[in-house]
Amino acid sequence: MELYTPEALITEEEIRERLSFLGKAITKDFDGEELVVICVLKGAFVFCSDLIKKINLPVKLEFISLSSYGDSSNSSGNVRLEMDVATNIEGRNVLVIEDIVDTGLTIKTLMEILKARKPKTLKLASLLFKPTKISHKIEINYLGFEIEDKFVIGYGLDYAGRYRELPYIGILNAGN
Ligand code: IMP
């Protein structure tokens, strides 16, 4: 059987500690109010599942899925809603959970779609942020880690559908 263990960039322990911190901050900021958590599929599902366990508030969990088309090296690429949430978010506290903000196009498009539905509050939690690639103005309210411009995998993030199951975040390299 083939075994692979890409080099760790961020360990399980580091992720655990950071999620505890973020969970406490979210719990404090929403002060007992109900939260609609929107997990952006597929990449954010591991981060979302661990983070909601650290949030001490009533949570209603929703899923959303987007797909990008066009030239990925060009920020004018199209983003389309593939699967929508199953609930009305008007007047609700909404927390979007994303895996990584790279150019920012995907999350900017999603936040604009959701904002038009008039939530009471709309916040963003992202596990990772690559500051060197950003080309859209995005406010990340709860950030896991800022990373350099390397392609990362694991903890929900994939390369061609693989590596999502790794319990840590690794850097994809030619040997994997
Ligand atoms: P953006 O629209 O350029 O910000 O791209 C965001 C999306 O690209 C993420 O939700 C991921 O699906 C994917 N992505 C960007 N960088 C990486 C990476 O390093 N590893 C895995 N997926 C990535």
Backbone and ligand atoms as CSV (ligand in chain L), in Angstrom:
chain,resi,resn,atom,element,x,y,z
A,1,MET,N,N,0.835,-1.201,0.000
A,1,MET,CA,C,0.000,0.000,0.000
A,1,MET,C,C,0.869,1.251,0.000
A,2,GLU,N,N,0.468,2.235,-0.801
A,2,GLU,CA,C,1.242,3.485,-0.892
A,2,GLU,C,C,1.054,4.331,0.384
A,3,LEU,N,N,2.148,4.794,0.950
A,3,LEU,CA,C,2.068,5.670,2.120
A,3,LEU,C,C,2.623,7.023,1.744
A,4,TYR,N,N,2.000,8.065,2.227
A,4,TYR,CA,C,2.591,9.386,1.981
A,4,TYR,C,C,2.423,10.268,3.206
A,5,THR,N,N,3.460,11.007,3.517
A,5,THR,CA,C,3.416,11.913,4.662
A,5,THR,C,C,4.092,13.225,4.285
A,6,PRO,N,N,3.347,14.116,3.624
A,6,PRO,CA,C,3.942,15.393,3.261
A,6,PRO,C,C,4.444,16.135,4.510
A,7,GLU,N,N,5.452,16.935,4.317
A,7,GLU,CA,C,6.047,17.710,5.403
A,7,GLU,C,C,4.997,18.655,6.017
A,8,ALA,N,N,4.989,18.742,7.357
A,8,ALA,CA,C,3.997,19.605,8.025
A,8,ALA,C,C,4.432,21.064,8.013
A,9,LEU,N,N,3.503,21.924,7.641
A,9,LEU,CA,C,3.741,23.364,7.753
A,9,LEU,C,C,3.121,23.849,9.057
A,10,ILE,N,N,1.910,23.341,9.346
A,10,ILE,CA,C,1.219,23.679,10.596
A,10,ILE,C,C,0.760,22.362,11.221
A,11,THR,N,N,1.189,22.109,12.455
A,11,THR,CA,C,0.935,20.810,13.089
A,11,THR,C,C,-0.464,20.735,13.697
A,12,GLU,N,N,-0.870,19.507,14.054
A,12,GLU,CA,C,-2.170,19.295,14.697
A,12,GLU,C,C,-2.281,20.104,15.987
A,13,GLU,N,N,-1.171,20.127,16.739
A,13,GLU,CA,C,-1.153,20.847,18.011
A,13,GLU,C,C,-1.348,22.349,17.803
A,14,GLU,N,N,-0.661,22.887,16.795
A,14,GLU,CA,C,-0.798,24.321,16.500
A,14,GLU,C,C,-2.226,24.657,16.063
A,15,ILE,N,N,-2.827,23.766,15.264
A,15,ILE,CA,C,-4.209,23.976,14.813
A,15,ILE,C,C,-5.150,23.953,16.021
A,16,ARG,N,N,-4.955,22.955,16.892
A,16,ARG,CA,C,-5.817,22.809,18.076
A,16,ARG,C,C,-5.780,24.069,18.950
A,17,GLU,N,N,-4.572,24.561,19.194
A,17,GLU,CA,C,-4.424,25.757,20.035
A,17,GLU,C,C,-5.089,26.977,19.406
A,18,ARG,N,N,-4.881,27.139,18.104
A,18,ARG,CA,C,-5.437,28.314,17.425
A,18,ARG,C,C,-6.977,28.257,17.401
A,19,LEU,N,N,-7.528,27.044,17.208
A,19,LEU,CA,C,-8.982,26.903,17.181
A,19,LEU,C,C,-9.607,27.196,18.539
A,20,SER,N,N,-8.914,26.839,19.614
A,20,SER,CA,C,-9.406,27.168,20.962
A,20,SER,C,C,-9.506,28.674,21.118
A,21,PHE,N,N,-8.450,29.352,20.655
A,21,PHE,CA,C,-8.416,30.819,20.737
A,21,PHE,C,C,-9.560,31.429,19.917
A,22,LEU,N,N,-9.726,30.964,18.683
A,22,LEU,CA,C,-10.772,31.521,17.808
A,22,LEU,C,C,-12.169,31.239,18.367
A,23,GLY,N,N,-12.365,30.031,18.899
A,23,GLY,CA,C,-13.664,29.659,19.465
A,23,GLY,C,C,-14.039,30.575,20.621
A,24,LYS,N,N,-13.056,30.874,21.460
A,24,LYS,CA,C,-13.315,31.766,22.606
A,24,LYS,C,C,-13.664,33.167,22.112
A,25,ALA,N,N,-12.932,33.651,21.103
A,25,ALA,CA,C,-13.178,35.006,20.575
A,25,ALA,C,C,-14.582,35.097,19.974
A,26,ILE,N,N,-14.985,34.068,19.222
A,26,ILE,CA,C,-16.320,34.061,18.591
A,26,ILE,C,C,-17.400,34.009,19.674
A,27,THR,N,N,-17.204,33.148,20.664
A,27,THR,CA,C,-18.168,33.009,21.768
A,27,THR,C,C,-18.364,34.349,22.474
A,28,LYS,N,N,-17.263,35.038,22.718
A,28,LYS,CA,C,-17.317,36.331,23.421
A,28,LYS,C,C,-18.013,37.388,22.545
A,29,ASP,N,N,-17.644,37.448,21.270
A,29,ASP,CA,C,-18.180,38.488,20.386
A,29,ASP,C,C,-19.692,38.379,20.187
A,30,PHE,N,N,-20.231,37.168,20.161
A,30,PHE,CA,C,-21.668,37.015,19.894
A,30,PHE,C,C,-22.508,36.930,21.168
A,31,ASP,N,N,-21.835,36.882,22.293
A,31,ASP,CA,C,-22.464,37.120,23.595
A,31,ASP,C,C,-23.810,36.390,23.795
A,32,GLY,N,N,-23.825,35.077,23.602
A,32,GLY,CA,C,-25.025,34.285,23.878
A,32,GLY,C,C,-26.050,34.221,22.751
A,33,GLU,N,N,-25.834,34.971,21.673
A,33,GLU,CA,C,-26.811,34.968,20.567
A,33,GLU,C,C,-26.622,33.752,19.652
A,34,GLU,N,N,-27.687,33.371,18.957
A,34,GLU,CA,C,-27.597,32.243,18.026
A,34,GLU,C,C,-26.804,32.628,16.777
A,35,LEU,N,N,-26.074,31.657,16.273
A,35,LEU,CA,C,-25.202,31.889,15.124
A,35,LEU,C,C,-25.560,30.915,14.003
A,36,VAL,N,N,-25.716,31.465,12.789
A,36,VAL,CA,C,-25.849,30.586,11.623
A,36,VAL,C,C,-24.436,30.441,11.052
A,37,VAL,N,N,-23.883,29.241,11.136
A,37,VAL,CA,C,-22.546,28.974,10.617
A,37,VAL,C,C,-22.691,28.412,9.209
A,38,ILE,N,N,-22.039,29.064,8.234
A,38,ILE,CA,C,-22.094,28.573,6.854
A,38,ILE,C,C,-20.724,28.035,6.468
A,39,CYS,N,N,-20.657,26.724,6.301
A,39,CYS,CA,C,-19.410,26.041,5.939
A,39,CYS,C,C,-19.294,26.000,4.412
A,40,VAL,N,N,-18.185,26.525,3.890
A,40,VAL,CA,C,-17.985,26.533,2.438
A,40,VAL,C,C,-17.336,25.200,2.022
A,41,LEU,N,N,-18.105,24.405,1.282
A,41,LEU,CA,C,-17.636,23.079,0.841
A,41,LEU,C,C,-16.667,23.200,-0.321
A,42,LYS,N,N,-15.744,22.220,-0.513
A,42,LYS,CA,C,-15.564,21.131,0.428
A,42,LYS,C,C,-14.460,21.453,1.438
A,43,GLY,N,N,-13.562,22.346,1.039
A,43,GLY,CA,C,-12.310,22.546,1.782
A,43,GLY,C,C,-12.443,22.910,3.246
A,44,ALA,N,N,-13.537,23.594,3.635
A,44,ALA,CA,C,-13.644,24.088,5.016
A,44,ALA,C,C,-14.271,23.081,5.969
A,45,PHE,N,N,-14.640,21.873,5.477
A,45,PHE,CA,C,-15.452,21.006,6.346
A,45,PHE,C,C,-14.713,20.515,7.584
A,46,VAL,N,N,-13.416,20.271,7.495
A,46,VAL,CA,C,-12.670,19.784,8.674
A,46,VAL,C,C,-12.486,20.929,9.680
A,47,PHE,N,N,-12.060,22.074,9.180
A,47,PHE,CA,C,-11.896,23.267,10.020
A,47,PHE,C,C,-13.216,23.612,10.706
A,48,CYS,N,N,-14.307,23.608,9.942
A,48,CYS,CA,C,-15.622,23.958,10.473
A,48,CYS,C,C,-16.037,22.973,11.558
A,49,SER,N,N,-15.835,21.698,11.297
A,49,SER,CA,C,-16.294,20.695,12.259
A,49,SER,C,C,-15.526,20.820,13.575
A,50,ASP,N,N,-14.245,21.145,13.523
A,50,ASP,CA,C,-13.478,21.331,14.766
A,50,ASP,C,C,-13.786,22.677,15.424
A,51,LEU,N,N,-13.965,23.723,14.617
A,51,LEU,CA,C,-14.189,25.053,15.193
A,51,LEU,C,C,-15.536,25.156,15.916
A,52,ILE,N,N,-16.596,24.593,15.337
A,52,ILE,CA,C,-17.910,24.738,15.996
A,52,ILE,C,C,-17.924,24.065,17.371
A,53,LYS,N,N,-17.051,23.061,17.569
A,53,LYS,CA,C,-16.990,22.408,18.884
A,53,LYS,C,C,-16.367,23.322,19.933
A,54,LYS,N,N,-15.691,24.372,19.475
A,54,LYS,CA,C,-15.053,25.333,20.400
A,54,LYS,C,C,-15.907,26.580,20.601
A,55,ILE,N,N,-17.074,26.636,19.934
A,55,ILE,CA,C,-17.950,27.808,20.052
A,55,ILE,C,C,-19.057,27.484,21.047
A,56,ASN,N,N,-19.105,28.237,22.113
A,56,ASN,CA,C,-20.095,27.961,23.149
A,56,ASN,C,C,-21.334,28.855,22.969
A,57,LEU,N,N,-22.039,28.605,21.859
A,57,LEU,CA,C,-23.245,29.360,21.498
A,57,LEU,C,C,-24.189,28.395,20.783
A,58,PRO,N,N,-25.504,28.715,20.714
A,58,PRO,CA,C,-26.374,27.885,19.876
A,58,PRO,C,C,-26.008,28.104,18.409
A,59,VAL,N,N,-25.679,27.012,17.724
A,59,VAL,CA,C,-25.221,27.107,16.330
A,59,VAL,C,C,-26.192,26.384,15.407
A,60,LYS,N,N,-26.549,27.040,14.304
A,60,LYS,CA,C,-27.307,26.354,13.248
A,60,LYS,C,C,-26.341,26.200,12.078
A,61,LEU,N,N,-26.077,24.973,11.686
A,61,LEU,CA,C,-25.052,24.710,10.668
A,61,LEU,C,C,-25.657,24.585,9.275
A,62,GLU,N,N,-25.056,25.310,8.334
A,62,GLU,CA,C,-25.477,25.270,6.936
A,62,GLU,C,C,-24.259,25.020,6.051
A,63,PHE,N,N,-24.511,24.542,4.852
A,63,PHE,CA,C,-23.426,24.302,3.894
A,63,PHE,C,C,-23.707,25.051,2.605
A,64,ILE,N,N,-22.626,25.485,1.959
A,64,ILE,CA,C,-22.763,26.177,0.679
A,64,ILE,C,C,-21.617,25.699,-0.209
A,65,SER,N,N,-21.833,25.722,-1.498
A,65,SER,CA,C,-20.784,25.264,-2.396
A,65,SER,C,C,-20.678,26.198,-3.598
A,66,LEU,N,N,-19.464,26.541,-3.956
A,66,LEU,CA,C,-19.206,27.464,-5.068
A,66,LEU,C,C,-18.252,26.812,-6.045
A,67,SER,N,N,-18.306,27.246,-7.294
A,67,SER,CA,C,-17.264,26.775,-8.210
A,67,SER,C,C,-16.756,27.940,-9.033
A,68,SER,N,N,-15.472,27.878,-9.358
A,68,SER,CA,C,-14.842,28.952,-10.136
A,68,SER,C,C,-14.600,28.475,-11.551
A,69,TYR,N,N,-14.784,29.391,-12.473
A,69,TYR,CA,C,-14.527,29.075,-13.877
A,69,TYR,C,C,-13.578,30.104,-14.435
A,70,GLY,N,N,-13.030,29.829,-15.578
A,70,GLY,CA,C,-12.165,30.799,-16.258
A,70,GLY,C,C,-10.720,30.619,-15.872
A,71,ASP,N,N,-9.927,31.596,-16.210
A,71,ASP,CA,C,-8.486,31.551,-16.022
A,71,ASP,C,C,-8.148,31.833,-14.561
A,72,SER,N,N,-7.622,30.831,-13.868
A,72,SER,CA,C,-7.375,30.978,-12.442
A,72,SER,C,C,-6.271,31.987,-12.133
A,73,SER,N,N,-5.417,32.295,-13.124
A,73,SER,CA,C,-4.357,33.270,-12.882
A,73,SER,C,C,-4.876,34.697,-13.062
A,74,ASN,N,N,-6.148,34.783,-13.430
A,74,ASN,CA,C,-6.744,36.088,-13.704
A,74,ASN,C,C,-7.915,36.315,-12.747
A,75,SER,N,N,-7.872,37.417,-12.007
A,75,SER,CA,C,-8.878,37.647,-10.962
A,75,SER,C,C,-10.268,37.946,-11.521
A,76,SER,N,N,-10.416,38.007,-12.859
A,76,SER,CA,C,-11.751,38.241,-13.414
A,76,SER,C,C,-12.510,36.927,-13.617
A,77,GLY,N,N,-11.973,35.811,-13.108
A,77,GLY,CA,C,-12.654,34.517,-13.240
A,77,GLY,C,C,-14.044,34.551,-12.619
A,78,ASN,N,N,-14.936,33.704,-13.100
A,78,ASN,CA,C,-16.313,33.680,-12.607
A,78,ASN,C,C,-16.471,32.727,-11.440
A,79,VAL,N,N,-17.288,33.117,-10.476
A,79,VAL,CA,C,-17.602,32.239,-9.354
A,79,VAL,C,C,-19.107,32.006,-9.371
A,80,ARG,N,N,-19.499,30.730,-9.301
A,80,ARG,CA,C,-20.924,30.402,-9.375
A,80,ARG,C,C,-21.369,29.622,-8.142
A,81,LEU,N,N,-22.589,29.924,-7.677
A,81,LEU,CA,C,-23.162,29.206,-6.546
A,81,LEU,C,C,-23.645,27.843,-7.035
A,82,GLU,N,N,-23.058,26.784,-6.511
A,82,GLU,CA,C,-23.430,25.421,-6.928
A,82,GLU,C,C,-24.531,24.857,-6.035
A,83,MET,N,N,-24.401,25.130,-4.717
A,83,MET,CA,C,-25.415,24.650,-3.767
A,83,MET,C,C,-25.615,25.752,-2.736
A,84,ASP,N,N,-26.870,26.119,-2.501
A,84,ASP,CA,C,-27.162,27.231,-1.591
A,84,ASP,C,C,-27.507,26.718,-0.193
A,85,VAL,N,N,-27.527,27.634,0.782
A,85,VAL,CA,C,-27.952,27.275,2.140
A,85,VAL,C,C,-29.458,26.987,2.137
A,86,ALA,N,N,-29.892,26.257,3.161
A,86,ALA,CA,C,-31.301,25.845,3.204
A,86,ALA,C,C,-32.110,26.711,4.159
A,87,THR,N,N,-31.547,27.855,4.557
A,87,THR,CA,C,-32.264,28.675,5.529
A,87,THR,C,C,-32.231,30.146,5.134
A,88,ASN,N,N,-33.217,30.891,5.639
A,88,ASN,CA,C,-33.274,32.335,5.394
A,88,ASN,C,C,-32.365,33.019,6.424
A,89,ILE,N,N,-31.402,33.792,5.961
A,89,ILE,CA,C,-30.438,34.400,6.907
A,89,ILE,C,C,-30.785,35.851,7.253
A,90,GLU,N,N,-31.894,36.348,6.742
A,90,GLU,CA,C,-32.266,37.740,7.025
A,90,GLU,C,C,-32.427,37.945,8.539
A,91,GLY,N,N,-31.757,38.974,9.059
A,91,GLY,CA,C,-31.863,39.298,10.484
A,91,GLY,C,C,-31.096,38.375,11.414
A,92,ARG,N,N,-30.302,37.435,10.865
A,92,ARG,CA,C,-29.559,36.461,11.696
A,92,ARG,C,C,-28.081,36.828,11.772
A,93,ASN,N,N,-27.422,36.299,12.801
A,93,ASN,CA,C,-25.963,36.433,12.896
A,93,ASN,C,C,-25.347,35.320,12.057
A,94,VAL,N,N,-24.543,35.696,11.073
A,94,VAL,CA,C,-23.988,34.702,10.156
A,94,VAL,C,C,-22.456,34.697,10.230
A,95,LEU,N,N,-21.911,33.485,10.372
A,95,LEU,CA,C,-20.457,33.315,10.341
A,95,LEU,C,C,-20.122,32.358,9.200
A,96,VAL,N,N,-19.393,32.880,8.203
A,96,VAL,CA,C,-18.972,32.048,7.068
A,96,VAL,C,C,-17.626,31.420,7.420
A,97,ILE,N,N,-17.497,30.119,7.169
A,97,ILE,CA,C,-16.241,29.435,7.461
A,97,ILE,C,C,-15.623,28.934,6.155
A,98,GLU,N,N,-14.441,29.468,5.855
A,98,GLU,CA,C,-13.744,29.178,4.587
A,98,GLU,C,C,-12.391,28.518,4.898
A,99,ASP,N,N,-11.856,27.781,3.926
A,99,ASP,CA,C,-10.557,27.134,4.158
A,99,ASP,C,C,-9.385,28.088,3.942
A,100,ILE,N,N,-9.389,28.797,2.792
A,100,ILE,CA,C,-8.232,29.630,2.475
A,100,ILE,C,C,-8.646,30.809,1.597
A,101,VAL,N,N,-8.102,31.965,1.901
A,101,VAL,CA,C,-8.299,33.135,1.046
A,101,VAL,C,C,-6.990,33.333,0.288
A,102,ASP,N,N,-7.094,33.197,-1.044
A,102,ASP,CA,C,-5.907,33.285,-1.900
A,102,ASP,C,C,-5.974,34.630,-2.643
A,103,THR,N,N,-6.604,34.695,-3.824
A,103,THR,CA,C,-6.805,36.008,-4.462
A,103,THR,C,C,-7.943,36.758,-3.777
A,104,GLY,N,N,-8.832,36.021,-3.116
A,104,GLY,CA,C,-9.979,36.633,-2.439
A,104,GLY,C,C,-11.239,36.651,-3.291
A,105,LEU,N,N,-11.142,36.237,-4.548
A,105,LEU,CA,C,-12.293,36.313,-5.453
A,105,LEU,C,C,-13.475,35.475,-4.961
A,106,THR,N,N,-13.201,34.226,-4.582
A,106,THR,CA,C,-14.279,33.318,-4.169
A,106,THR,C,C,-15.043,33.888,-2.982
A,107,ILE,N,N,-14.304,34.271,-1.957
A,107,ILE,CA,C,-14.977,34.705,-0.725
A,107,ILE,C,C,-15.621,36.077,-0.902
A,108,LYS,N,N,-15.022,36.938,-1.714
A,108,LYS,CA,C,-15.625,38.260,-1.948
A,108,LYS,C,C,-16.987,38.080,-2.626
A,109,THR,N,N,-17.033,37.207,-3.625
A,109,THR,CA,C,-18.287,36.940,-4.332
A,109,THR,C,C,-19.333,36.391,-3.366
A,110,LEU,N,N,-18.925,35.429,-2.545
A,110,LEU,CA,C,-19.869,34.817,-1.605
A,110,LEU,C,C,-20.375,35.838,-0.585
A,111,MET,N,N,-19.482,36.639,-0.038
A,111,MET,CA,C,-19.897,37.614,0.978
A,111,MET,C,C,-20.885,38.619,0.374
A,112,GLU,N,N,-20.686,38.988,-0.890
A,112,GLU,CA,C,-21.621,39.923,-1.541
A,112,GLU,C,C,-23.005,39.285,-1.722
A,113,ILE,N,N,-23.029,38.021,-2.116
A,113,ILE,CA,C,-24.302,37.299,-2.272
A,113,ILE,C,C,-25.042,37.267,-0.928
A,114,LEU,N,N,-24.308,36.943,0.140
A,114,LEU,CA,C,-24.940,36.797,1.457
A,114,LEU,C,C,-25.359,38.146,2.034
A,115,LYS,N,N,-24.547,39.167,1.814
A,115,LYS,CA,C,-24.850,40.505,2.340
A,115,LYS,C,C,-26.177,41.025,1.769
A,116,ALA,N,N,-26.432,40.700,0.499
A,116,ALA,CA,C,-27.669,41.143,-0.158
A,116,ALA,C,C,-28.915,40.530,0.499
A,117,ARG,N,N,-28.723,39.470,1.291
A,117,ARG,CA,C,-29.856,38.820,1.966
A,117,ARG,C,C,-30.135,39.429,3.342
A,118,LYS,N,N,-29.428,40.506,3.666
A,118,LYS,CA,C,-29.647,41.309,4.872
A,118,LYS,C,C,-29.541,40.546,6.206
A,119,PRO,N,N,-28.419,39.890,6.442
A,119,PRO,CA,C,-28.221,39.294,7.771
A,119,PRO,C,C,-28.032,40.410,8.805
A,120,LYS,N,N,-28.230,40.075,10.082
A,120,LYS,CA,C,-28.000,41.068,11.145
A,120,LYS,C,C,-26.507,41.392,11.210
A,121,THR,N,N,-25.702,40.342,11.235
A,121,THR,CA,C,-24.242,40.502,11.158
A,121,THR,C,C,-23.705,39.456,10.202
A,122,LEU,N,N,-22.592,39.780,9.548
A,122,LEU,CA,C,-21.969,38.831,8.605
A,122,LEU,C,C,-20.461,38.860,8.826
A,123,LYS,N,N,-19.922,37.753,9.343
A,123,LYS,CA,C,-18.490,37.689,9.663
A,123,LYS,C,C,-17.860,36.524,8.911
A,124,LEU,N,N,-16.529,36.601,8.815
A,124,LEU,CA,C,-15.790,35.565,8.092
A,124,LEU,C,C,-14.684,34.970,8.961
A,125,ALA,N,N,-14.657,33.637,9.003
A,125,ALA,CA,C,-13.530,32.923,9.610
A,125,ALA,C,C,-12.829,32.162,8.491
A,126,SER,N,N,-11.514,32.338,8.383
A,126,SER,CA,C,-10.766,31.571,7.387
A,126,SER,C,C,-9.582,30.891,8.065
A,127,LEU,N,N,-9.401,29.627,7.745
A,127,LEU,CA,C,-8.281,28.890,8.338
A,127,LEU,C,C,-6.954,29.494,7.905
A,128,LEU,N,N,-6.851,29.831,6.601
A,128,LEU,CA,C,-5.573,30.307,6.058
A,128,LEU,C,C,-5.757,31.553,5.211
A,129,PHE,N,N,-4.673,32.312,5.090
A,129,PHE,CA,C,-4.664,33.532,4.268
A,129,PHE,C,C,-3.279,33.660,3.643
A,130,LYS,N,N,-3.286,33.838,2.300
A,130,LYS,CA,C,-2.012,34.054,1.591
A,130,LYS,C,C,-1.937,35.531,1.196
A,131,PRO,N,N,-1.302,36.375,1.979
A,131,PRO,CA,C,-1.338,37.822,1.708
A,131,PRO,C,C,-0.701,38.233,0.387
A,132,THR,N,N,0.233,37.439,-0.121
A,132,THR,CA,C,0.931,37.845,-1.353
A,132,THR,C,C,0.048,37.767,-2.598
A,133,LYS,N,N,-1.030,36.949,-2.534
A,133,LYS,CA,C,-1.844,36.743,-3.728
A,133,LYS,C,C,-3.119,37.582,-3.752
A,134,ILE,N,N,-3.410,38.272,-2.668
A,134,ILE,CA,C,-4.715,38.922,-2.550
A,134,ILE,C,C,-4.915,40.011,-3.614
A,135,SER,N,N,-6.061,39.992,-4.276
A,135,SER,CA,C,-6.339,41.052,-5.249
A,135,SER,C,C,-7.751,41.619,-5.072
A,136,HIS,N,N,-8.453,41.170,-4.008
A,136,HIS,CA,C,-9.778,41.699,-3.688
A,136,HIS,C,C,-9.767,42.063,-2.211
A,137,LYS,N,N,-10.385,43.178,-1.870
A,137,LYS,CA,C,-10.357,43.626,-0.488
A,137,LYS,C,C,-11.289,42.752,0.361
A,138,ILE,N,N,-10.702,42.053,1.316
A,138,ILE,CA,C,-11.460,41.117,2.149
A,138,ILE,C,C,-11.141,41.381,3.611
A,139,GLU,N,N,-12.165,41.396,4.442
A,139,GLU,CA,C,-11.905,41.477,5.881
A,139,GLU,C,C,-12.119,40.092,6.480
A,140,ILE,N,N,-11.038,39.543,7.042
A,140,ILE,CA,C,-11.161,38.238,7.714
A,140,ILE,C,C,-11.268,38.533,9.212
A,141,ASN,N,N,-12.438,38.236,9.786
A,141,ASN,CA,C,-12.664,38.566,11.194
A,141,ASN,C,C,-11.978,37.589,12.132
A,142,TYR,N,N,-11.902,36.327,11.722
A,142,TYR,CA,C,-11.265,35.296,12.551
A,142,TYR,C,C,-10.329,34.491,11.653
A,143,LEU,N,N,-9.038,34.735,11.813
A,143,LEU,CA,C,-8.050,34.087,10.942
A,143,LEU,C,C,-7.251,33.037,11.712
A,144,GLY,N,N,-7.110,31.863,11.078
A,144,GLY,CA,C,-6.267,30.825,11.659
A,144,GLY,C,C,-4.800,31.191,11.522
A,145,PHE,N,N,-4.292,31.144,10.282
A,145,PHE,CA,C,-2.867,31.368,10.055
A,145,PHE,C,C,-2.631,32.100,8.736
A,146,GLU,N,N,-1.653,33.007,8.765
A,146,GLU,CA,C,-1.190,33.645,7.538
A,146,GLU,C,C,-0.033,32.790,7.013
A,147,ILE,N,N,-0.042,32.485,5.723
A,147,ILE,CA,C,1.015,31.626,5.187
A,147,ILE,C,C,1.646,32.247,3.934
A,148,GLU,N,N,2.840,31.755,3.607
A,148,GLU,CA,C,3.492,32.240,2.387
A,148,GLU,C,C,2.833,31.594,1.159
A,149,ASP,N,N,3.241,32.057,-0.010
A,149,ASP,CA,C,2.598,31.615,-1.242
A,149,ASP,C,C,3.077,30.237,-1.688
A,150,LYS,N,N,2.639,29.208,-0.948
A,150,LYS,CA,C,2.926,27.816,-1.312
A,150,LYS,C,C,1.587,27.099,-1.400
A,151,PHE,N,N,1.498,26.066,-2.241
A,151,PHE,CA,C,0.248,25.315,-2.335
A,151,PHE,C,C,0.167,24.347,-1.160
A,152,VAL,N,N,-0.868,24.509,-0.343
A,152,VAL,CA,C,-0.981,23.686,0.855
A,152,VAL,C,C,-2.109,22.660,0.744
A,153,ILE,N,N,-1.945,21.593,1.498
A,153,ILE,CA,C,-2.890,20.475,1.467
A,153,ILE,C,C,-3.132,19.975,2.890
A,154,GLY,N,N,-4.182,19.184,3.042
A,154,GLY,CA,C,-4.465,18.570,4.342
A,154,GLY,C,C,-5.445,19.382,5.156
A,155,TYR,N,N,-5.966,18.759,6.211
A,155,TYR,CA,C,-6.934,19.390,7.109
A,155,TYR,C,C,-8.105,19.977,6.291
A,156,GLY,N,N,-8.544,19.217,5.296
A,156,GLY,CA,C,-9.670,19.635,4.454
A,156,GLY,C,C,-9.262,20.150,3.087
A,157,LEU,N,N,-8.034,20.657,2.966
A,157,LEU,CA,C,-7.593,21.213,1.673
A,157,LEU,C,C,-7.061,20.105,0.776
A,158,ASP,N,N,-7.364,20.222,-0.515
A,158,ASP,CA,C,-7.000,19.149,-1.429
A,158,ASP,C,C,-6.092,19.611,-2.551
A,159,TYR,N,N,-5.476,18.631,-3.177
A,159,TYR,CA,C,-4.856,18.806,-4.485
A,159,TYR,C,C,-5.461,17.714,-5.347
A,160,ALA,N,N,-6.207,18.096,-6.372
A,160,ALA,CA,C,-6.889,17.138,-7.251
A,160,ALA,C,C,-7.688,16.105,-6.455
A,161,GLY,N,N,-8.363,16.573,-5.409
A,161,GLY,CA,C,-9.237,15.685,-4.640
A,161,GLY,C,C,-8.536,14.856,-3.570
A,162,ARG,N,N,-7.217,14.937,-3.475
A,162,ARG,CA,C,-6.482,14.130,-2.489
A,162,ARG,C,C,-6.030,14.979,-1.301
A,163,TYR,N,N,-5.630,14.292,-0.248
A,163,TYR,CA,C,-4.998,14.859,0.957
A,163,TYR,C,C,-5.947,15.508,1.957
A,164,ARG,N,N,-7.244,15.562,1.683
A,164,ARG,CA,C,-8.133,16.255,2.623
A,164,ARG,C,C,-8.100,15.622,4.010
A,165,GLU,N,N,-7.801,14.323,4.061
A,165,GLU,CA,C,-7.875,13.594,5.324
A,165,GLU,C,C,-6.658,13.770,6.231
A,166,LEU,N,N,-5.586,14.407,5.735
A,166,LEU,CA,C,-4.409,14.611,6.590
A,166,LEU,C,C,-4.807,15.438,7.813
A,167,PRO,N,N,-4.355,15.065,9.021
A,167,PRO,CA,C,-4.771,15.805,10.221
A,167,PRO,C,C,-4.016,17.113,10.445
A,168,TYR,N,N,-3.054,17.419,9.581
A,168,TYR,CA,C,-2.271,18.648,9.703
A,168,TYR,C,C,-2.227,19.329,8.332
A,169,ILE,N,N,-1.609,20.535,8.279
A,169,ILE,CA,C,-1.494,21.249,7.001
A,169,ILE,C,C,-0.071,21.074,6.490
A,170,GLY,N,N,0.036,20.598,5.257
A,170,GLY,CA,C,1.353,20.356,4.670
A,170,GLY,C,C,1.525,21.135,3.389
A,171,ILE,N,N,2.769,21.158,2.911
A,171,ILE,CA,C,3.060,21.819,1.628
A,171,ILE,C,C,3.147,20.734,0.562
A,172,LEU,N,N,2.446,20.981,-0.535
A,172,LEU,CA,C,2.504,20.017,-1.637
A,172,LEU,C,C,3.859,20.163,-2.326
A,173,ASN,N,N,4.546,19.065,-2.506
A,173,ASN,CA,C,5.772,19.140,-3.305
A,173,ASN,C,C,5.823,17.975,-4.278
A,174,ALA,N,N,6.773,18.069,-5.182
A,174,ALA,CA,C,6.838,17.140,-6.305
A,174,ALA,C,C,6.869,15.681,-5.852
A,175,GLY,N,N,7.397,15.422,-4.659
A,175,GLY,CA,C,7.529,14.045,-4.183
A,175,GLY,C,C,6.218,13.422,-3.721
A,176,ASN,N,N,5.171,14.221,-3.497
A,176,ASN,CA,C,3.926,13.677,-2.935
A,176,ASN,C,C,3.085,12.961,-3.971
L,1,IMP,P1,P,-9.405,32.561,-4.251
L,1,IMP,O1,O,-10.750,32.782,-4.882
L,1,IMP,O2,O,-8.268,32.867,-5.204
L,1,IMP,O3,O,-9.232,33.289,-2.940
L,1,IMP,O4,O,-9.248,31.008,-4.032
L,1,IMP,C1,C,-9.801,30.361,-2.949
L,1,IMP,C2,C,-9.971,28.882,-3.229
L,1,IMP,O5,O,-8.882,28.330,-3.998
L,1,IMP,C3,C,-9.968,28.130,-1.909
L,1,IMP,O6,O,-11.269,28.031,-1.354
L,1,IMP,C4,C,-9.366,26.792,-2.297
L,1,IMP,O7,O,-10.382,25.926,-2.746
L,1,IMP,C5,C,-8.437,27.098,-3.463
L,1,IMP,N1,N,-7.031,27.253,-3.003
L,1,IMP,C6,C,-6.272,28.368,-3.075
L,1,IMP,N2,N,-5.027,28.140,-2.596
L,1,IMP,C7,C,-5.004,26.838,-2.220
L,1,IMP,C8,C,-3.988,25.992,-1.623
L,1,IMP,O8,O,-2.836,26.389,-1.341
L,1,IMP,N3,N,-4.360,24.711,-1.373
L,1,IMP,C9,C,-5.597,24.220,-1.662
L,1,IMP,N4,N,-6.564,24.967,-2.202
L,1,IMP,C10,C,-6.276,26.271,-2.476
